[in-house]
Amino acid sequence: MSFFGRLTWEAIPIHEPIPLITSLVVLLVLAAIAVWITRNHWWSYLWHEYITSPDHKKIGIMYITLGLVMLVRGFADAS
């Protein structure tokens, strides 16, 4: 049984330019953010201060950030 179910290479929207370009831009932005965090040595700070934090203000910041990311993703999927 496959982890992705019936997902095949035909599911990648190569013939539709807007979702393809949007996906590539998102991947490039995520890679750039990962490189930026790695160069500044912030992985341990992010892990200890944000990702595992019980502070309600930091959880709210992460929730709003995720909401904005999902809003952009929704715009990309709608096109």
PDB file of N, CA, C and O in Angstrom:
ATOM      1  N   MET A   1       0.844  -1.181   0.000  1.00  0.00           N
ATOM      2  CA  MET A   1       0.000   0.000   0.000  1.00  0.00           C
ATOM      3  C   MET A   1       0.889   1.244   0.000  1.00  0.00           C
ATOM      4  O   MET A   1       1.828   1.346   0.790  1.00  0.00           O
ATOM      5  N   SER A   2       0.596   2.151  -0.858  1.00  0.00           N
ATOM      6  CA  SER A   2       1.401   3.354  -1.016  1.00  0.00           C
ATOM      7  C   SER A   2       0.985   4.429  -0.013  1.00  0.00           C
ATOM      8  O   SER A   2      -0.185   4.536   0.352  1.00  0.00           O
ATOM      9  N   PHE A   3       1.939   5.202   0.413  1.00  0.00           N
ATOM     10  CA  PHE A   3       1.672   6.301   1.348  1.00  0.00           C
ATOM     11  C   PHE A   3       0.793   7.369   0.716  1.00  0.00           C
ATOM     12  O   PHE A   3      -0.040   7.966   1.399  1.00  0.00           O
ATOM     13  N   PHE A   4       0.962   7.616  -0.557  1.00  0.00           N
ATOM     14  CA  PHE A   4       0.214   8.651  -1.259  1.00  0.00           C
ATOM     15  C   PHE A   4      -1.053   8.124  -1.925  1.00  0.00           C
ATOM     16  O   PHE A   4      -1.697   8.864  -2.668  1.00  0.00           O
ATOM     17  N   GLY A   5      -1.423   6.899  -1.689  1.00  0.00           N
ATOM     18  CA  GLY A   5      -2.635   6.351  -2.279  1.00  0.00           C
ATOM     19  C   GLY A   5      -2.479   6.145  -3.766  1.00  0.00           C
ATOM     20  O   GLY A   5      -1.549   5.473  -4.213  1.00  0.00           O
ATOM     21  N   ARG A   6      -3.386   6.721  -4.537  1.00  0.00           N
ATOM     22  CA  ARG A   6      -3.361   6.555  -5.979  1.00  0.00           C
ATOM     23  C   ARG A   6      -2.716   7.737  -6.691  1.00  0.00           C
ATOM     24  O   ARG A   6      -2.950   7.947  -7.881  1.00  0.00           O
ATOM     25  N   LEU A   7      -1.927   8.489  -5.988  1.00  0.00           N
ATOM     26  CA  LEU A   7      -1.254   9.639  -6.585  1.00  0.00           C
ATOM     27  C   LEU A   7      -0.184   9.149  -7.558  1.00  0.00           C
ATOM     28  O   LEU A   7       0.668   8.330  -7.212  1.00  0.00           O
ATOM     29  N   THR A   8      -0.249   9.669  -8.777  1.00  0.00           N
ATOM     30  CA  THR A   8       0.716   9.285  -9.803  1.00  0.00           C
ATOM     31  C   THR A   8       1.382  10.534 -10.360  1.00  0.00           C
ATOM     32  O   THR A   8       1.051  11.652  -9.964  1.00  0.00           O
ATOM     33  N   TRP A   9       2.319  10.340 -11.278  1.00  0.00           N
ATOM     34  CA  TRP A   9       3.007  11.478 -11.891  1.00  0.00           C
ATOM     35  C   TRP A   9       2.054  12.306 -12.748  1.00  0.00           C
ATOM     36  O   TRP A   9       2.318  13.480 -13.007  1.00  0.00           O
ATOM     37  N   GLU A  10       0.952  11.708 -13.189  1.00  0.00           N
ATOM     38  CA  GLU A  10      -0.018  12.456 -13.988  1.00  0.00           C
ATOM     39  C   GLU A  10      -0.738  13.515 -13.163  1.00  0.00           C
ATOM     40  O   GLU A  10      -1.360  14.416 -13.727  1.00  0.00           O
ATOM     41  N   ALA A  11      -0.663  13.422 -11.836  1.00  0.00           N
ATOM     42  CA  ALA A  11      -1.322  14.402 -10.962  1.00  0.00           C
ATOM     43  C   ALA A  11      -0.564  15.724 -10.904  1.00  0.00           C
ATOM     44  O   ALA A  11      -1.121  16.730 -10.466  1.00  0.00           O
ATOM     45  N   ILE A  12       0.688  15.741 -11.335  1.00  0.00           N
ATOM     46  CA  ILE A  12       1.463  16.978 -11.336  1.00  0.00           C
ATOM     47  C   ILE A  12       0.989  17.840 -12.502  1.00  0.00           C
ATOM     48  O   ILE A  12       0.988  17.380 -13.643  1.00  0.00           O
ATOM     49  N   PRO A  13       0.584  19.086 -12.235  1.00  0.00           N
ATOM     50  CA  PRO A  13      -0.037  19.919 -13.283  1.00  0.00           C
ATOM     51  C   PRO A  13       0.968  20.532 -14.249  1.00  0.00           C
ATOM     52  O   PRO A  13       1.107  21.753 -14.312  1.00  0.00           O
ATOM     53  N   ILE A  14       1.662  19.696 -14.994  1.00  0.00           N
ATOM     54  CA  ILE A  14       2.659  20.197 -15.944  1.00  0.00           C
ATOM     55  C   ILE A  14       1.982  20.944 -17.093  1.00  0.00           C
ATOM     56  O   ILE A  14       2.549  21.896 -17.628  1.00  0.00           O
ATOM     57  N   HIS A  15       0.791  20.527 -17.470  1.00  0.00           N
ATOM     58  CA  HIS A  15       0.090  21.149 -18.597  1.00  0.00           C
ATOM     59  C   HIS A  15      -0.653  22.425 -18.200  1.00  0.00           C
ATOM     60  O   HIS A  15      -1.170  23.130 -19.067  1.00  0.00           O
ATOM     61  N   GLU A  16      -0.715  22.734 -16.892  1.00  0.00           N
ATOM     62  CA  GLU A  16      -1.368  23.957 -16.414  1.00  0.00           C
ATOM     63  C   GLU A  16      -0.300  24.874 -15.819  1.00  0.00           C
ATOM     64  O   GLU A  16       0.257  24.552 -14.769  1.00  0.00           O
ATOM     65  N   PRO A  17      -0.001  26.003 -16.457  1.00  0.00           N
ATOM     66  CA  PRO A  17       1.145  26.809 -16.046  1.00  0.00           C
ATOM     67  C   PRO A  17       0.971  27.519 -14.695  1.00  0.00           C
ATOM     68  O   PRO A  17       1.945  27.645 -13.952  1.00  0.00           O
ATOM     69  N   ILE A  18      -0.223  27.980 -14.361  1.00  0.00           N
ATOM     70  CA  ILE A  18      -0.382  28.761 -13.127  1.00  0.00           C
ATOM     71  C   ILE A  18      -0.123  27.912 -11.888  1.00  0.00           C
ATOM     72  O   ILE A  18       0.671  28.327 -11.044  1.00  0.00           O
ATOM     73  N   PRO A  19      -0.755  26.733 -11.728  1.00  0.00           N
ATOM     74  CA  PRO A  19      -0.438  25.924 -10.543  1.00  0.00           C
ATOM     75  C   PRO A  19       1.006  25.436 -10.522  1.00  0.00           C
ATOM     76  O   PRO A  19       1.606  25.321  -9.453  1.00  0.00           O
ATOM     77  N   LEU A  20       1.563  25.151 -11.687  1.00  0.00           N
ATOM     78  CA  LEU A  20       2.946  24.689 -11.746  1.00  0.00           C
ATOM     79  C   LEU A  20       3.904  25.784 -11.293  1.00  0.00           C
ATOM     80  O   LEU A  20       4.794  25.536 -10.480  1.00  0.00           O
ATOM     81  N   ILE A  21       3.725  26.989 -11.817  1.00  0.00           N
ATOM     82  CA  ILE A  21       4.598  28.104 -11.445  1.00  0.00           C
ATOM     83  C   ILE A  21       4.414  28.458  -9.970  1.00  0.00           C
ATOM     84  O   ILE A  21       5.385  28.744  -9.269  1.00  0.00           O
ATOM     85  N   THR A  22       3.173  28.439  -9.505  1.00  0.00           N
ATOM     86  CA  THR A  22       2.908  28.733  -8.101  1.00  0.00           C
ATOM     87  C   THR A  22       3.582  27.706  -7.203  1.00  0.00           C
ATOM     88  O   THR A  22       4.175  28.073  -6.188  1.00  0.00           O
ATOM     89  N   SER A  23       3.504  26.435  -7.552  1.00  0.00           N
ATOM     90  CA  SER A  23       4.160  25.390  -6.762  1.00  0.00           C
ATOM     91  C   SER A  23       5.669  25.572  -6.743  1.00  0.00           C
ATOM     92  O   SER A  23       6.308  25.408  -5.704  1.00  0.00           O
ATOM     93  N   LEU A  24       6.231  25.908  -7.886  1.00  0.00           N
ATOM     94  CA  LEU A  24       7.676  26.133  -7.942  1.00  0.00           C
ATOM     95  C   LEU A  24       8.099  27.341  -7.099  1.00  0.00           C
ATOM     96  O   LEU A  24       9.127  27.304  -6.424  1.00  0.00           O
ATOM     97  N   VAL A  25       7.301  28.405  -7.144  1.00  0.00           N
ATOM     98  CA  VAL A  25       7.608  29.592  -6.342  1.00  0.00           C
ATOM     99  C   VAL A  25       7.537  29.265  -4.865  1.00  0.00           C
ATOM    100  O   VAL A  25       8.397  29.690  -4.093  1.00  0.00           O
ATOM    101  N   VAL A  26       6.523  28.515  -4.462  1.00  0.00           N
ATOM    102  CA  VAL A  26       6.393  28.132  -3.052  1.00  0.00           C
ATOM    103  C   VAL A  26       7.589  27.289  -2.616  1.00  0.00           C
ATOM    104  O   VAL A  26       8.134  27.507  -1.534  1.00  0.00           O
ATOM    105  N   LEU A  27       8.003  26.331  -3.442  1.00  0.00           N
ATOM    106  CA  LEU A  27       9.169  25.516  -3.106  1.00  0.00           C
ATOM    107  C   LEU A  27      10.442  26.354  -3.004  1.00  0.00           C
ATOM    108  O   LEU A  27      11.259  26.141  -2.108  1.00  0.00           O
ATOM    109  N   LEU A  28      10.608  27.306  -3.923  1.00  0.00           N
ATOM    110  CA  LEU A  28      11.785  28.173  -3.869  1.00  0.00           C
ATOM    111  C   LEU A  28      11.784  29.068  -2.633  1.00  0.00           C
ATOM    112  O   LEU A  28      12.828  29.281  -2.016  1.00  0.00           O
ATOM    113  N   VAL A  29      10.622  29.589  -2.275  1.00  0.00           N
ATOM    114  CA  VAL A  29      10.528  30.434  -1.076  1.00  0.00           C
ATOM    115  C   VAL A  29      10.812  29.617   0.173  1.00  0.00           C
ATOM    116  O   VAL A  29      11.536  30.078   1.056  1.00  0.00           O
ATOM    117  N   LEU A  30      10.258  28.413   0.267  1.00  0.00           N
ATOM    118  CA  LEU A  30      10.534  27.559   1.428  1.00  0.00           C
ATOM    119  C   LEU A  30      12.015  27.198   1.517  1.00  0.00           C
ATOM    120  O   LEU A  30      12.589  27.184   2.606  1.00  0.00           O
ATOM    121  N   ALA A  31      12.628  26.907   0.378  1.00  0.00           N
ATOM    122  CA  ALA A  31      14.061  26.602   0.376  1.00  0.00           C
ATOM    123  C   ALA A  31      14.874  27.820   0.797  1.00  0.00           C
ATOM    124  O   ALA A  31      15.843  27.687   1.543  1.00  0.00           O
ATOM    125  N   ALA A  32      14.492  29.005   0.328  1.00  0.00           N
ATOM    126  CA  ALA A  32      15.215  30.224   0.710  1.00  0.00           C
ATOM    127  C   ALA A  32      15.072  30.500   2.208  1.00  0.00           C
ATOM    128  O   ALA A  32      16.035  30.910   2.855  1.00  0.00           O
ATOM    129  N   ILE A  33      13.892  30.282   2.756  1.00  0.00           N
ATOM    130  CA  ILE A  33      13.693  30.481   4.200  1.00  0.00           C
ATOM    131  C   ILE A  33      14.521  29.473   4.986  1.00  0.00           C
ATOM    132  O   ILE A  33      15.124  29.830   5.998  1.00  0.00           O
ATOM    133  N   ALA A  34      14.561  28.218   4.538  1.00  0.00           N
ATOM    134  CA  ALA A  34      15.359  27.204   5.223  1.00  0.00           C
ATOM    135  C   ALA A  34      16.843  27.547   5.183  1.00  0.00           C
ATOM    136  O   ALA A  34      17.545  27.367   6.178  1.00  0.00           O
ATOM    137  N   VAL A  35      17.324  28.036   4.051  1.00  0.00           N
ATOM    138  CA  VAL A  35      18.729  28.438   3.949  1.00  0.00           C
ATOM    139  C   VAL A  35      19.006  29.627   4.864  1.00  0.00           C
ATOM    140  O   VAL A  35      20.038  29.660   5.534  1.00  0.00           O
ATOM    141  N   TRP A  36      18.108  30.593   4.902  1.00  0.00           N
ATOM    142  CA  TRP A  36      18.275  31.777   5.748  1.00  0.00           C
ATOM    143  C   TRP A  36      18.320  31.394   7.225  1.00  0.00           C
ATOM    144  O   TRP A  36      19.154  31.906   7.973  1.00  0.00           O
ATOM    145  N   ILE A  37      17.430  30.499   7.649  1.00  0.00           N
ATOM    146  CA  ILE A  37      17.414  30.047   9.040  1.00  0.00           C
ATOM    147  C   ILE A  37      18.684  29.269   9.360  1.00  0.00           C
ATOM    148  O   ILE A  37      19.238  29.408  10.450  1.00  0.00           O
ATOM    149  N   THR A  38      19.151  28.449   8.417  1.00  0.00           N
ATOM    150  CA  THR A  38      20.359  27.667   8.642  1.00  0.00           C
ATOM    151  C   THR A  38      21.590  28.563   8.736  1.00  0.00           C
ATOM    152  O   THR A  38      22.441  28.350   9.599  1.00  0.00           O
ATOM    153  N   ARG A  39      21.695  29.549   7.870  1.00  0.00           N
ATOM    154  CA  ARG A  39      22.859  30.449   7.911  1.00  0.00           C
ATOM    155  C   ARG A  39      22.923  31.269   9.194  1.00  0.00           C
ATOM    156  O   ARG A  39      24.010  31.582   9.680  1.00  0.00           O
ATOM    157  N   ASN A  40      21.768  31.617   9.740  1.00  0.00           N
ATOM    158  CA  ASN A  40      21.738  32.400  10.973  1.00  0.00           C
ATOM    159  C   ASN A  40      21.710  31.527  12.229  1.00  0.00           C
ATOM    160  O   ASN A  40      21.651  32.048  13.342  1.00  0.00           O
ATOM    161  N   HIS A  41      21.753  30.201  12.057  1.00  0.00           N
ATOM    162  CA  HIS A  41      21.773  29.245  13.171  1.00  0.00           C
ATOM    163  C   HIS A  41      20.571  29.445  14.095  1.00  0.00           C
ATOM    164  O   HIS A  41      20.732  29.539  15.312  1.00  0.00           O
ATOM    165  N   TRP A  42      19.381  29.509  13.528  1.00  0.00           N
ATOM    166  CA  TRP A  42      18.166  29.752  14.305  1.00  0.00           C
ATOM    167  C   TRP A  42      17.327  28.513  14.537  1.00  0.00           C
ATOM    168  O   TRP A  42      16.257  28.613  15.138  1.00  0.00           O
ATOM    169  N   TRP A  43      17.769  27.342  14.084  1.00  0.00           N
ATOM    170  CA  TRP A  43      16.936  26.146  14.233  1.00  0.00           C
ATOM    171  C   TRP A  43      16.678  25.820  15.697  1.00  0.00           C
ATOM    172  O   TRP A  43      15.539  25.528  16.061  1.00  0.00           O
ATOM    173  N   SER A  44      17.696  25.862  16.542  1.00  0.00           N
ATOM    174  CA  SER A  44      17.484  25.536  17.965  1.00  0.00           C
ATOM    175  C   SER A  44      16.624  26.594  18.639  1.00  0.00           C
ATOM    176  O   SER A  44      15.798  26.266  19.491  1.00  0.00           O
ATOM    177  N   TYR A  45      16.808  27.875  18.267  1.00  0.00           N
ATOM    178  CA  TYR A  45      15.974  28.936  18.827  1.00  0.00           C
ATOM    179  C   TYR A  45      14.506  28.720  18.453  1.00  0.00           C
ATOM    180  O   TYR A  45      13.624  28.807  19.307  1.00  0.00           O
ATOM    181  N   LEU A  46      14.250  28.438  17.179  1.00  0.00           N
ATOM    182  CA  LEU A  46      12.875  28.211  16.741  1.00  0.00           C
ATOM    183  C   LEU A  46      12.265  27.002  17.434  1.00  0.00           C
ATOM    184  O   LEU A  46      11.091  27.022  17.805  1.00  0.00           O
ATOM    185  N   TRP A  47      13.058  25.949  17.608  1.00  0.00           N
ATOM    186  CA  TRP A  47      12.537  24.747  18.249  1.00  0.00           C
ATOM    187  C   TRP A  47      12.182  25.015  19.714  1.00  0.00           C
ATOM    188  O   TRP A  47      11.105  24.641  20.178  1.00  0.00           O
ATOM    189  N   HIS A  48      13.098  25.664  20.435  1.00  0.00           N
ATOM    190  CA  HIS A  48      12.887  25.871  21.874  1.00  0.00           C
ATOM    191  C   HIS A  48      11.945  27.024  22.187  1.00  0.00           C
ATOM    192  O   HIS A  48      11.214  26.967  23.176  1.00  0.00           O
ATOM    193  N   GLU A  49      11.946  28.062  21.370  1.00  0.00           N
ATOM    194  CA  GLU A  49      11.157  29.249  21.692  1.00  0.00           C
ATOM    195  C   GLU A  49       9.793  29.293  21.019  1.00  0.00           C
ATOM    196  O   GLU A  49       8.890  29.964  21.518  1.00  0.00           O
ATOM    197  N   TYR A  50       9.617  28.595  19.896  1.00  0.00           N
ATOM    198  CA  TYR A  50       8.338  28.689  19.194  1.00  0.00           C
ATOM    199  C   TYR A  50       7.647  27.335  19.040  1.00  0.00           C
ATOM    200  O   TYR A  50       6.514  27.169  19.492  1.00  0.00           O
ATOM    201  N   ILE A  51       8.297  26.389  18.423  1.00  0.00           N
ATOM    202  CA  ILE A  51       7.619  25.146  18.046  1.00  0.00           C
ATOM    203  C   ILE A  51       7.152  24.361  19.270  1.00  0.00           C
ATOM    204  O   ILE A  51       6.058  23.798  19.251  1.00  0.00           O
ATOM    205  N   THR A  52       7.956  24.313  20.331  1.00  0.00           N
ATOM    206  CA  THR A  52       7.568  23.569  21.532  1.00  0.00           C
ATOM    207  C   THR A  52       7.109  24.481  22.663  1.00  0.00           C
ATOM    208  O   THR A  52       7.063  24.046  23.814  1.00  0.00           O
ATOM    209  N   SER A  53       6.775  25.713  22.372  1.00  0.00           N
ATOM    210  CA  SER A  53       6.400  26.677  23.397  1.00  0.00           C
ATOM    211  C   SER A  53       4.937  26.532  23.820  1.00  0.00           C
ATOM    212  O   SER A  53       4.068  26.358  22.966  1.00  0.00           O
ATOM    213  N   PRO A  54       4.648  26.602  25.132  1.00  0.00           N
ATOM    214  CA  PRO A  54       3.256  26.626  25.579  1.00  0.00           C
ATOM    215  C   PRO A  54       2.701  28.048  25.698  1.00  0.00           C
ATOM    216  O   PRO A  54       1.557  28.237  26.112  1.00  0.00           O
ATOM    217  N   ASP A  55       3.515  29.053  25.333  1.00  0.00           N
ATOM    218  CA  ASP A  55       3.105  30.452  25.444  1.00  0.00           C
ATOM    219  C   ASP A  55       2.002  30.755  24.431  1.00  0.00           C
ATOM    220  O   ASP A  55       2.170  30.532  23.232  1.00  0.00           O
ATOM    221  N   HIS A  56       0.878  31.262  24.924  1.00  0.00           N
ATOM    222  CA  HIS A  56      -0.271  31.494  24.056  1.00  0.00           C
ATOM    223  C   HIS A  56      -0.014  32.579  23.016  1.00  0.00           C
ATOM    224  O   HIS A  56      -0.615  32.548  21.942  1.00  0.00           O
ATOM    225  N   LYS A  57       0.855  33.527  23.305  1.00  0.00           N
ATOM    226  CA  LYS A  57       1.151  34.579  22.323  1.00  0.00           C
ATOM    227  C   LYS A  57       1.955  34.027  21.156  1.00  0.00           C
ATOM    228  O   LYS A  57       1.712  34.390  20.005  1.00  0.00           O
ATOM    229  N   LYS A  58       2.903  33.159  21.444  1.00  0.00           N
ATOM    230  CA  LYS A  58       3.701  32.559  20.366  1.00  0.00           C
ATOM    231  C   LYS A  58       2.865  31.578  19.553  1.00  0.00           C
ATOM    232  O   LYS A  58       3.036  31.471  18.339  1.00  0.00           O
ATOM    233  N   ILE A  59       1.963  30.864  20.216  1.00  0.00           N
ATOM    234  CA  ILE A  59       1.068  29.966  19.489  1.00  0.00           C
ATOM    235  C   ILE A  59       0.170  30.783  18.568  1.00  0.00           C
ATOM    236  O   ILE A  59      -0.109  30.359  17.446  1.00  0.00           O
ATOM    237  N   GLY A  60      -0.285  31.948  19.024  1.00  0.00           N
ATOM    238  CA  GLY A  60      -1.107  32.827  18.192  1.00  0.00           C
ATOM    239  C   GLY A  60      -0.344  33.336  16.988  1.00  0.00           C
ATOM    240  O   GLY A  60      -0.899  33.410  15.892  1.00  0.00           O
ATOM    241  N   ILE A  61       0.924  33.691  17.172  1.00  0.00           N
ATOM    242  CA  ILE A  61       1.755  34.143  16.048  1.00  0.00           C
ATOM    243  C   ILE A  61       1.906  33.024  15.021  1.00  0.00           C
ATOM    244  O   ILE A  61       1.794  33.263  13.818  1.00  0.00           O
ATOM    245  N   MET A  62       2.161  31.798  15.496  1.00  0.00           N
ATOM    246  CA  MET A  62       2.298  30.673  14.574  1.00  0.00           C
ATOM    247  C   MET A  62       0.973  30.389  13.865  1.00  0.00           C
ATOM    248  O   MET A  62       0.970  30.049  12.682  1.00  0.00           O
ATOM    249  N   TYR A  63      -0.147  30.523  14.571  1.00  0.00           N
ATOM    250  CA  TYR A  63      -1.463  30.280  13.983  1.00  0.00           C
ATOM    251  C   TYR A  63      -1.780  31.309  12.897  1.00  0.00           C
ATOM    252  O   TYR A  63      -2.286  30.951  11.834  1.00  0.00           O
ATOM    253  N   ILE A  64      -1.487  32.576  13.157  1.00  0.00           N
ATOM    254  CA  ILE A  64      -1.725  33.625  12.163  1.00  0.00           C
ATOM    255  C   ILE A  64      -0.817  33.428  10.950  1.00  0.00           C
ATOM    256  O   ILE A  64      -1.255  33.599   9.812  1.00  0.00           O
ATOM    257  N   THR A  65       0.438  33.072  11.187  1.00  0.00           N
ATOM    258  CA  THR A  65       1.367  32.823  10.085  1.00  0.00           C
ATOM    259  C   THR A  65       0.877  31.677   9.213  1.00  0.00           C
ATOM    260  O   THR A  65       0.891  31.775   7.986  1.00  0.00           O
ATOM    261  N   LEU A  66       0.445  30.588   9.847  1.00  0.00           N
ATOM    262  CA  LEU A  66      -0.076  29.459   9.083  1.00  0.00           C
ATOM    263  C   LEU A  66      -1.339  29.843   8.329  1.00  0.00           C
ATOM    264  O   LEU A  66      -1.549  29.392   7.203  1.00  0.00           O
ATOM    265  N   GLY A  67      -2.181  30.668   8.935  1.00  0.00           N
ATOM    266  CA  GLY A  67      -3.388  31.132   8.253  1.00  0.00           C
ATOM    267  C   GLY A  67      -3.067  31.941   7.004  1.00  0.00           C
ATOM    268  O   GLY A  67      -3.725  31.781   5.976  1.00  0.00           O
ATOM    269  N   LEU A  68      -2.061  32.809   7.084  1.00  0.00           N
ATOM    270  CA  LEU A  68      -1.659  33.592   5.907  1.00  0.00           C
ATOM    271  C   LEU A  68      -1.071  32.703   4.816  1.00  0.00           C
ATOM    272  O   LEU A  68      -1.322  32.915   3.630  1.00  0.00           O
ATOM    273  N   VAL A  69      -0.283  31.704   5.226  1.00  0.00           N
ATOM    274  CA  VAL A  69       0.277  30.772   4.240  1.00  0.00           C
ATOM    275  C   VAL A  69      -0.840  30.004   3.542  1.00  0.00           C
ATOM    276  O   VAL A  69      -0.800  29.815   2.326  1.00  0.00           O
ATOM    277  N   MET A  70      -1.836  29.562   4.305  1.00  0.00           N
ATOM    278  CA  MET A  70      -2.949  28.824   3.708  1.00  0.00           C
ATOM    279  C   MET A  70      -3.815  29.727   2.827  1.00  0.00           C
ATOM    280  O   MET A  70      -4.404  29.258   1.853  1.00  0.00           O
ATOM    281  N   LEU A  71      -3.896  31.014   3.160  1.00  0.00           N
ATOM    282  CA  LEU A  71      -4.618  31.961   2.311  1.00  0.00           C
ATOM    283  C   LEU A  71      -3.939  32.086   0.955  1.00  0.00           C
ATOM    284  O   LEU A  71      -4.612  32.075  -0.077  1.00  0.00           O
ATOM    285  N   VAL A  72      -2.627  32.203   0.944  1.00  0.00           N
ATOM    286  CA  VAL A  72      -1.878  32.277  -0.310  1.00  0.00           C
ATOM    287  C   VAL A  72      -2.029  30.987  -1.087  1.00  0.00           C
ATOM    288  O   VAL A  72      -2.181  31.007  -2.308  1.00  0.00           O
ATOM    289  N   ARG A  73      -1.989  29.854  -0.379  1.00  0.00           N
ATOM    290  CA  ARG A  73      -2.163  28.564  -1.053  1.00  0.00           C
ATOM    291  C   ARG A  73      -3.567  28.462  -1.650  1.00  0.00           C
ATOM    292  O   ARG A  73      -3.732  27.929  -2.747  1.00  0.00           O
ATOM    293  N   GLY A  74      -4.561  28.960  -0.952  1.00  0.00           N
ATOM    294  CA  GLY A  74      -5.916  28.946  -1.479  1.00  0.00           C
ATOM    295  C   GLY A  74      -6.042  29.770  -2.744  1.00  0.00           C
ATOM    296  O   GLY A  74      -6.730  29.367  -3.682  1.00  0.00           O
ATOM    297  N   PHE A  75      -5.383  30.927  -2.782  1.00  0.00           N
ATOM    298  CA  PHE A  75      -5.390  31.748  -4.003  1.00  0.00           C
ATOM    299  C   PHE A  75      -4.729  31.000  -5.145  1.00  0.00           C
ATOM    300  O   PHE A  75      -5.189  31.069  -6.284  1.00  0.00           O
ATOM    301  N   ALA A  76      -3.651  30.285  -4.846  1.00  0.00           N
ATOM    302  CA  ALA A  76      -2.952  29.529  -5.893  1.00  0.00           C
ATOM    303  C   ALA A  76      -3.817  28.380  -6.401  1.00  0.00           C
ATOM    304  O   ALA A  76      -3.842  28.104  -7.601  1.00  0.00           O
ATOM    305  N   ASP A  77      -4.520  27.714  -5.501  1.00  0.00           N
ATOM    306  CA  ASP A  77      -5.363  26.591  -5.911  1.00  0.00           C
ATOM    307  C   ASP A  77      -6.599  27.048  -6.671  1.00  0.00           C
ATOM    308  O   ASP A  77      -7.116  26.323  -7.521  1.00  0.00           O
ATOM    309  N   ALA A  78      -7.071  28.255  -6.362  1.00  0.00           N
ATOM    310  CA  ALA A  78      -8.281  28.754  -7.019  1.00  0.00           C
ATOM    311  C   ALA A  78      -8.039  29.172  -8.462  1.00  0.00           C
ATOM    312  O   ALA A  78      -8.977  29.241  -9.256  1.00  0.00           O
ATOM    313  N   SER A  79      -6.808  29.447  -8.798  1.00  0.00           N
ATOM    314  CA  SER A  79      -6.531  29.914 -10.154  1.00  0.00           C
ATOM    315  C   SER A  79      -6.443  28.777 -11.153  1.00  0.00           C
ATOM    316  O   SER A  79      -6.214  29.014 -12.339  1.00  0.00           O
TER     317      SER A  79
END
